[in-house]
Amino acid sequence: MLLLIDAGNTRVKWALAADDAPPGRWLETGAVVQADLTQLAASWQHRAITRALVSNVAGAAVRARLQQMLPATPIEWFASVDQLAGVRNGYRNRSQLGCDRFAAAIGARALEPGKALVVATCGTATTIDALSADGVFLGGMILPGLGLMAASLARNTAQLPHIAPGGSEAAGFADNTDDAILSGCLSAQAGAIERAIGLLGADLCLLSGGAAPYIAPLLSARSYTARMVDNIVLVGLHAAATSRN
């Protein structure tokens, strides 16, 4: 059995898959915030895990804790390489590309082969990446995520409240300060994604991440389709593992 782990800046997501299962076909999934990482050991007990593939952007401490929880399991620490699972890495410095972004691109390619598309992962940070129809990762954009944008306004601007993203659905010209902050942050996220779609000339955008449900409704142009995908990094890890099989 294969264990897939996406250790992000805030949460650790995981999935269990049979060795011969197609990408995205999982037996079980779960997620915890980093503070509750030790709970995962119980979730994985008594599982016939033969190997693990891990994307970790959370740092050395999280890597060490995951290693301790899987002492007898061969772990492969996923990293960006020149080419894998139908995706060619177009970054100037190949290894500098975040492993989660490379995995997300592989996941997008597995779900929508042969299409030029934008992949937006909306988490602690928002990453917006472009993939050509022939599988070249062209590059992308990184900006603060929805929560970071709202928190930055609260922290650095006098007398403005701290708005929890997703607390209400605000868009356009809001008639109160709370909704105006949320509307501005949502519009900034959606505007960056739509600019990427326009630059690539894509007709498809895949969105993933915790903030995706709040941003997706603002992506309504008729010239493209916006589709939400759960755990696109895990999909990419699964596709990479299948490719290596």
Rosetta blueprint (number, residue, H / E / L):
1 M L
2 L E
3 L E
4 L E
5 I E
6 D E
7 A E
8 G L
9 N L
10 T L
11 R E
12 V E
13 K E
14 W E
15 A E
16 L E
17 A E
18 A L
19 D L
20 D L
21 A L
22 P L
23 P L
24 G L
25 R L
26 W L
27 L L
28 E E
29 T E
30 G E
31 A E
32 V E
33 V E
34 Q H
35 A H
36 D H
37 L H
38 T H
39 Q H
40 L H
41 A H
42 A H
43 S H
44 W H
45 Q L
46 H L
47 R L
48 A L
49 I L
50 T L
51 R E
52 A E
53 L E
54 V E
55 S E
56 N E
57 V L
58 A L
59 G L
60 A H
61 A H
62 V H
63 R H
64 A H
65 R H
66 L H
67 Q H
68 Q H
69 M H
70 L L
71 P L
72 A L
73 T L
74 P L
75 I E
76 E E
77 W E
78 F L
79 A L
80 S L
81 V L
82 D L
83 Q E
84 L E
85 A L
86 G L
87 V E
88 R E
89 N E
90 G L
91 Y L
92 R L
93 N L
94 R H
95 S H
96 Q H
97 L L
98 G L
99 C H
100 D H
101 R H
102 F H
103 A H
104 A H
105 A H
106 I H
107 G H
108 A H
109 R H
110 A H
111 L H
112 E L
113 P L
114 G L
115 K L
116 A L
117 L E
118 V E
119 V E
120 A E
121 T E
122 C E
123 G L
124 T L
125 A E
126 T E
127 T E
128 I E
129 D E
130 A E
131 L E
132 S L
133 A L
134 D L
135 G L
136 V E
137 F E
138 L E
139 G E
140 G E
141 M E
142 I E
143 L E
144 P E
145 G L
146 L H
147 G H
148 L H
149 M H
150 A H
151 A H
152 S H
153 L H
154 A H
155 R H
156 N H
157 T L
158 A L
159 Q L
160 L L
161 P L
162 H L
163 I L
164 A L
165 P L
166 G L
167 G L
168 S L
169 E L
170 A L
171 A L
172 G L
173 F L
174 A L
175 D L
176 N L
177 T H
178 D H
179 D H
180 A H
181 I H
182 L H
183 S H
184 G H
185 C H
186 L H
187 S H
188 A H
189 Q H
190 A H
191 G H
192 A H
193 I H
194 E H
195 R H
196 A H
197 I H
198 G H
199 L H
200 L H
201 G L
202 A L
203 D L
204 L E
205 C E
206 L E
207 L E
208 S E
209 G L
210 G L
211 A L
212 A H
213 P H
214 Y H
215 I H
216 A H
217 P H
218 L H
219 L L
220 S L
221 A L
222 R L
223 S L
224 Y L
225 T E
226 A E
227 R E
228 M E
229 V L
230 D L
231 N L
232 I H
233 V H
234 L H
235 V H
236 G H
237 L H
238 H H
239 A H
240 A H
241 A H
242 T H
243 S H
244 R H
245 N L
